[in-house]
Amino acid sequence: MIKIWFIFILSFSIGCIPIGTPGPQGDPGPAGPAGPRTQRR
């Protein structure tokens, strides 16, 4: 469970850094493929 959280935070951070802060249109882009891809059970 900790791994999923770590990956989720990492993915969110990576997708938030290039976008800045207020970037809902760019957030779902990089966070989309990274979220479900790492959540593979």
CNS distance restraints for C-alpha pairs under 8 A (distance, minus, plus):
assign (resid   1 and name CA) (resid   5 and name CA) 6.51 0.50 0.50
assign (resid   2 and name CA) (resid   6 and name CA) 6.11 0.50 0.50
assign (resid   3 and name CA) (resid   7 and name CA) 6.08 0.50 0.50
assign (resid   4 and name CA) (resid   8 and name CA) 5.96 0.50 0.50
assign (resid   4 and name CA) (resid  38 and name CA) 7.55 0.50 0.50
assign (resid   4 and name CA) (resid  39 and name CA) 6.58 0.50 0.50
assign (resid   5 and name CA) (resid   9 and name CA) 6.06 0.50 0.50
assign (resid   6 and name CA) (resid  10 and name CA) 5.98 0.50 0.50
assign (resid   7 and name CA) (resid  11 and name CA) 5.89 0.50 0.50
assign (resid   7 and name CA) (resid  35 and name CA) 7.99 0.50 0.50
assign (resid   7 and name CA) (resid  38 and name CA) 7.03 0.50 0.50
assign (resid   8 and name CA) (resid  12 and name CA) 6.06 0.50 0.50
assign (resid   8 and name CA) (resid  35 and name CA) 6.51 0.50 0.50
assign (resid   9 and name CA) (resid  13 and name CA) 5.98 0.50 0.50
assign (resid  10 and name CA) (resid  14 and name CA) 6.08 0.50 0.50
assign (resid  11 and name CA) (resid  15 and name CA) 6.09 0.50 0.50
assign (resid  11 and name CA) (resid  30 and name CA) 7.91 0.50 0.50
assign (resid  11 and name CA) (resid  31 and name CA) 6.07 0.50 0.50
assign (resid  11 and name CA) (resid  34 and name CA) 6.30 0.50 0.50
assign (resid  11 and name CA) (resid  35 and name CA) 7.00 0.50 0.50
assign (resid  12 and name CA) (resid  16 and name CA) 5.92 0.50 0.50
assign (resid  12 and name CA) (resid  27 and name CA) 7.88 0.50 0.50
assign (resid  12 and name CA) (resid  31 and name CA) 6.20 0.50 0.50
assign (resid  13 and name CA) (resid  17 and name CA) 5.97 0.50 0.50
assign (resid  14 and name CA) (resid  18 and name CA) 7.08 0.50 0.50
assign (resid  15 and name CA) (resid  19 and name CA) 6.57 0.50 0.50
assign (resid  15 and name CA) (resid  26 and name CA) 7.73 0.50 0.50
assign (resid  15 and name CA) (resid  27 and name CA) 5.79 0.50 0.50
assign (resid  15 and name CA) (resid  30 and name CA) 5.54 0.50 0.50
assign (resid  15 and name CA) (resid  31 and name CA) 5.93 0.50 0.50
assign (resid  16 and name CA) (resid  20 and name CA) 5.65 0.50 0.50
assign (resid  16 and name CA) (resid  21 and name CA) 6.17 0.50 0.50
assign (resid  16 and name CA) (resid  23 and name CA) 7.55 0.50 0.50
assign (resid  16 and name CA) (resid  27 and name CA) 6.54 0.50 0.50
assign (resid  17 and name CA) (resid  21 and name CA) 7.47 0.50 0.50
assign (resid  19 and name CA) (resid  23 and name CA) 5.61 0.50 0.50
assign (resid  19 and name CA) (resid  26 and name CA) 6.33 0.50 0.50
assign (resid  19 and name CA) (resid  27 and name CA) 7.11 0.50 0.50
assign (resid  23 and name CA) (resid  27 and name CA) 5.85 0.50 0.50
assign (resid  24 and name CA) (resid  28 and name CA) 6.70 0.50 0.50
assign (resid  25 and name CA) (resid  29 and name CA) 7.28 0.50 0.50
assign (resid  26 and name CA) (resid  30 and name CA) 7.08 0.50 0.50
assign (resid  27 and name CA) (resid  31 and name CA) 5.80 0.50 0.50
assign (resid  27 and name CA) (resid  32 and name CA) 7.90 0.50 0.50
assign (resid  28 and name CA) (resid  32 and name CA) 5.11 0.50 0.50
assign (resid  29 and name CA) (resid  33 and name CA) 7.32 0.50 0.50
assign (resid  30 and name CA) (resid  34 and name CA) 6.44 0.50 0.50
assign (resid  31 and name CA) (resid  35 and name CA) 5.70 0.50 0.50
assign (resid  32 and name CA) (resid  36 and name CA) 6.87 0.50 0.50
assign (resid  33 and name CA) (resid  37 and name CA) 5.82 0.50 0.50
assign (resid  34 and name CA) (resid  38 and name CA) 6.11 0.50 0.50
assign (resid  35 and name CA) (resid  39 and name CA) 6.22 0.50 0.50
assign (resid  36 and name CA) (resid  40 and name CA) 6.63 0.50 0.50
